Amino acid sequence: MSCAVRWACEARRAALSAAWLACSAAFAQPASGSECPSVAALYRVSVDTGWAASGSASHVQEWVFVREPGRVAVNKGDTEEIWQRLPHGGVTLQRVLHRQQRVVDYSAGELAALHVEVDWAALAHFASPEPAASTEWNDALQLPTHTTQRTNGHTQVRIDLLDWATTAPADWVLPGSRSADYPHIDAADFGDMAYDPAVRAAEALDVRAGWRQHGHRH
């Protein structure tokens, strides 16, 4: 694989990660205080890196978003994020890494140690925090139906709602449905597992989200 094509592949992967990380760190647009309805939604995510090489300029994935009382999750292909709200008000995260066949557990305490301020209403609305984003909204679902935004000045990300249901169709691959047999890693143990491929993959996502610098630091 040439350096140019490799760069384009990495750019697409980074843009897809950035799209979800933006959504998972978003500030909600609808009125606060209203309980979001349970829903499963199918989104198409299109990334155009602006790279001119043939066959490398765009990439499309389908993501499945699920919102239930106390749970918000997204299956975005190679990775998933499953957020759980605890009875006392704390929030936990599971990152599912399908390439490494591992689940990484972030406790409420570990998220706090990473200085991650989780806005539950924001997660539940799957909204983009980018001020330049163009967003169309479905008030009944309390979800975006279309969002366009640019990252890194040249990469365009489009997120389009394709379908939704109160109960997901049987052919949708729901978050958590493929990872029941995966071993779990505690994110608090990253310092003792620096060379584990799953830890390195999870830390890379943390860095892109702004939770870490490089390596395991609090």
N, C-alpha and C positions, 0 to 999 in steps of 0.2 A: 504494500500500500504506500503510495507517495505521501510526502509530507503535507502537500496541499489537501489531498483527500482526507488524510488523518485529522488535519486541523478542522476541516469542515464537519467531520463526524463528531469531534469533541465539542465544537461550537453548538451543534444541534443538541447534544446531550446536556450541555450546560444550560442552554436556553430552556429546555423542557424542565429541568430541575428548578431553574429560576422561576418559571411560570407557576409551578406548584408551591414553591417556597413563598412566593409573593402572596398567593392565595391563602396559605396557611398562616401567614402573619398579618392578614388583612384587617382593616377597620371596617366594620359593618356599615352599610348605608341605610337600611330601613330603620323605622322607629324602634327605640329600645324598649324593653319591658314586655314585648310580645313574644309568646312562645312559638317557635318555628314548628311547622307541621313535619311529621315524619315523611321522608321521601327518598327514593332512589332515582338518580339522574344519570343519564349517559351523555357525556360531552365529547366533542371532537376538538383536539388540540393540534393546531397547525403552527409550525415554526418555520419561518423563512429567514435564513441567516444572511441573505444578500450575497452569498458566495456564488460566483459565476460558473464554477465547474459543473459540467453536465451531470445531472442526477444527484447533485449534492446540495442544491439550494433550498429544498424544502423537506419537511418531515412531518408526518401525521400520525397521531396516536388517538385511541379512544380511552377515556378515563371513566370509571364508574364512581360516582359520589354517593355516599349513603349518610343520611342524617336521621338519628333516632334519639329518644330521650336519653341524655347522658352519653351519647356516642356520636362522633363524626369521623368518617373514614373515607379514604380515596384509594382506589386501585388504579395505578397509572402504568401498568405494564411490568417493568422490571422491579419496581418498588411500590410499596404501599405505606400509608401513614394512617394509624388508628389512634384517635384521641378519645380518652375516657374522662368524664367529669366525676370526681369522687363526691360522696355524700357531704363531706365537710367543706367542699368548695375547691379543693385542689384538682389538678389535671395531670394525667399521665399520657405518655406517648409510646406507641410501639412502631418502630420502623421495620417493615418486612423487606428483606433483601433477597429476591428470588435467585439472582445469579449465584450468591453465596449460600443460599438455602439456610438463612439465619433470621431470627427476630431479635432486634435490639430493643431492650426495655429502658425507658427513661422514666424514673419515678418523679413524683412532684418535687421531691427534694433535689434530685439531680437537675431538673429543669431550672429550679430556683438557683442552684449553684452555678449554672451556666448563664444566669441573668436573663432567662427567657420569660418574658411577661406574656402569658397566654390570655388572650381575649376570647372567651368562649363564644360570645355572640358573633364575633368576626369569623371564627372558624365555621360556625353554623351557616353563615351566609355566602361562603365561597366567593367573596368579593375581592377585587384588586385594589391595593392601596395606592397604585401609581396615579399621580395627579393628571398625567397626560392620557390615561386610558379612556377609551370610548366604550361605554357600557350601556346595554339595554337590559331592563329589569322586569321580572315577573313578580308582581306584588303578592299574588296568591301563593306562589311557591316560596317567596322570599329567597329567590336565587337569580343570578344573572342568566340571561338567555344568549347574550353575545358580548364579548369583550375583545377589544383590540388594544395592544400596547406595544411599546418598543423597549427593548433592553439593550444596554451597551451601545445605544445610539444607532444601530443598524439592523438588529435582529427584531423582526416583527412576530409577535405571538398572537394568534387568534384562538379564542375559546368559544365554541358554539354548543348550545344545548340541542341535542338531537332527539331525546325522548326522556320521559320521566314516568314514574308510577309510584303508587303508595306501597305496592309490593313488587319487588324486582322480578322481571321475567326470568324463567329458568335458564335461559342462555346467557344471561349476564354473569360475568365473573366477579363476584362480590369480594370486597376486601376481607381478608382473613380466611377465605374459603380454601386456599391452597397451602396454607402454612401451618396446619395443625400439628404436623410431625417435625417441624423445624426446631432445632435446639435454640435456646434463648441465651442472649448475652446481656448482662447488666451494664448499662452505659457508665456506671460509676467505676467499673473495672477496666476501662480502656487503658489506663496507664500501665497495667500489667500485661496487656495484649497488643502492644503497639504494632506488631508485624502480622497480626491476624488479618486476612483479606476483608472479612466482614467489618472489622473495626475500622480499617482504613477507608472502606467505602462509606461507612456511617459518618466518620469524622469529616470526610470530604463534603458530605451533604450539610453537616453542621457548619463548616467553614463558609459554604455558599450562603447559608442562612444568616451568617453573622454571629453565630453562637460561640465560635471558637476562632482563634488565630490559626496557627498550624500546630499539629500535635495535640496532646491532651493537656488542656490547661483549664483551671477554674479562675 
